[in-house]
Amino acid sequence: MELTSLSAISPIDGRYRSQLTPLASYFSEYGLMRYRVLVEVEYFLFLAEKKVFSLPAKVKPAKLREVYENFTETDGQQIKATEKITNHDVKAVEYFLKEQLVTMGAGDSAEWVHFGLTSQDINNTAIPLLWKDAMEQVYMPALLNVLARLRKLSIIWKDVPMLARTHGQPASPTMLGKELMVFVERLEGQIVQLWHVPYAAKFGGATGNFNAHHVAFPKTDWVKFANEFVNGRLGLERMQYTTQIEHYDNLAAQFDALKRINTIFIDVCRDVWTYISLDYFKQKTKKDEIGSSAMPHKVNPIDFENAEGNFGIGNALYEHLSAKLPISRLQRDLTDSTVLRNIGVPMAHSCLALRSLEKGLEKLVLNKEKMEADLENNWAVVAEAIQTILRREKYPKPYEALKTLTRGKASITKKDIHNFVDSLKVSAKVKKELKAITPHNYTGVDLM
């Protein structure tokens, strides 16, 4: 069966491919090849800039950079064909670049490609580089769009009182806008933590000691060279003491931060889903859309359910990645290689979830009448306010008095509360103060 959107095993490359196309430039095999070529070219040019060898006059840096800037699928297929012979993906990239130099008439310089390196010097710079670009160009814009939407809704609904529920039971009223700001604050805190984690890289030869570099050019300061190349040229942060591979501790920290962000969004999805089930929100409909195959009246909160599901899959994968990658036997085993090929999958699920969540938020229509009715039907929630004021007035055992009045009762009305207030042995002024409290205005400090 030919690979199409219908025959793809993963829905990421099948059903949802059209929504995730931008990620292919980073996380496909083509994307990885392109970033490997980028690192190899820039390393080759950096060696020449530092006078390790002389770049032939006919080889123009701008022309050589076009090899990765204009990298095509045909180029990728050429590398793939070589890999079938070498059975080594990075070596195939090296041979590809050497062929490019020969074509440019600079075959004499070809052996400076991949000079002194092991494959992980390329992988552990190319992968964090493509990960960084995908984060900055695709994921963060999607994340910030949803965050901005939540903030906007919190401002629009900042003056909307709402019955709170703790343990699923009616509780002291709150403001809808403030409840959304809870998520905004949480997300902003996690984003700050995420951006404090460096994009780490490894560059130091077969076991991290520049063995091959040093034996060939013992007077060159290869540590300084590598730091300038990785930090300055590539924009990553080189780890100073490594084995054959990068530690992945910082990458794991990023996965954990992304997992926490997804977890917050799952909380958003479940809360909004619940508000929809309580009829606090209606959802905008489209004429020809169907909510249920059997029940024509239904408008299901599918965007929030899809988002929750995809955030969950993303988290399961981030959990494995962050737990596995920092562990490697002695100076290196190969388990990180196959696992790293999948880092785009949880990001894809997370981006898909963000799209669904943003779509769902845009459909929400406030049902203020239902929210007001719920407040009016739950006068028992002002018991906290009354007993607190009575404490202030040194009234004997006010909590117990309100407990007797309200707990376990099928319904407490405005009339019940006011009759109770009238029975209290307090001043007329205090009674007036108590009767002024309603479920609609007992919402605390204006935090917005």
ABEGO torsion letter per residue (X at the ends): XBBBAAABABAAABAAAAAAAAAAAAABAAAAAAAAAAAAAAAAAAAAAAGABBBBAABBAAAAAAAAAABBAAAAAAAAAAAAAAGBAAAAAAAAAAAAAAAAGAAAAAAABGBGBBAAAAAAAAAAAAAAAAAAAAAAAAAAAAAAAAAAAAAAAAABBBBBBBGGBBBBBBBAAAAAAAAAAAAAAAAAAAAABBBBBBBAEAAGAGAAAAAABAABBAAAAAAAAAAAAAGBBBBABBBABBAGAAAAAAAAAAAAAAAAAAAAAAAAAAAAAAGABBBBBBAABBABAABAABBBBAAAAAAAAAAAAAAAAAAAAAAAAABBBEAEBAAAAAAAAAAAAAAAAAAAAAAAAAAAAAABBBBAAAAAAAAAABAAAAAAAAAAAAAAAGBBGAAAAAAAAABGBABBBAAAAAAAAAABBBBAAAAAAAAABBAAABAEBBAX
